[in-house]
Amino acid sequence: MKYEFPATLASEKAKFLVQGEADEVCPIEGMWKFYGQLHEPKELVVIDAADHLFEGRTQEVGEALGAWYERGNESGLDGAG
């Protein structure tokens, strides 16, 4: 899969991405390439052994989102900044 999101690539806003390590639709290699092109601030959380739908790994996704939200509130941001 080719990651083509020009508005995201051009954005200076905070970006938080969650990716499954075993994603069969959007392979992790493509995500790392895309992530490397993004402006800061940015964060990528890779969920071990998770597929595209995070089957059996939704708790880990929720924990990652919760931690991101808490960090945003501690810094005066509301999650996404």
N, C-alpha and C positions, 0 to 999 in steps of 0.2 A: 504494500500500500504506500502511496505517496502522500505525505502530509503537506497539503497546500492550504494554508490558512493565512493569506496575506495580511489581513487586519490584525491577527494575533502576532504575526512576525513584526509588524510595525509598531505595535502597542508598547507604551512605556509603563502601563499599569501592571500591577502584581499579577502573576500567573501561577496557578496551582494545578498541577496535573497529576492524575493517578493512573497508573498503567499496570496491567497484569503482565507478569514475567512470561507467561505462556500464552499470551494473546494470539489466537490463530487468525484473527482478522487484521489487526494492526500490530505487526511484529515489533518487538522491543527495539531492535536495531534502528528501525525508522524513527521511532520516538526519540532515541538518543540523538540522532542527527538533527531532527527538528528542534529538540530542546537546546542543543548547542547553538542554534541560530537565534534564539529568543533573547530579548533585552532583559536585564535585571530590573526589578526583583522577579525571581522565578524559583519554583521548587517543583521537583518531580519525586513522587513516591512510587516505588515499584513494589507491588504486592507479589511475594514469592509464590510461584506455582499457580497463579491466578490466570484464568482464561479471560476471554473478552467480556463476559458477563459477571466476572468475579464469583462464579458459582462456588459456594462453600467458603468464601472469603469476605463476605459482606461485613462481618464484624471488623475485620482489619481495615476495610475501606472507611467504615464509620469512625474508627479510632484515629485514622489519619486525618480525616476531615475535622473531627473534634479538636485534635491537637493544633491544626492550622488555625481554626477559629479562635481558640484560646490565645495563641500567639498574637493574632491580630488584635484582640481586645486588650491584651497587656500593653501593646505598643500604641494604643489609641486608634487603631484601625478597626473597622467592623468586618473582620474576616478577610475579604478580598482586598481591602485597602481602599 
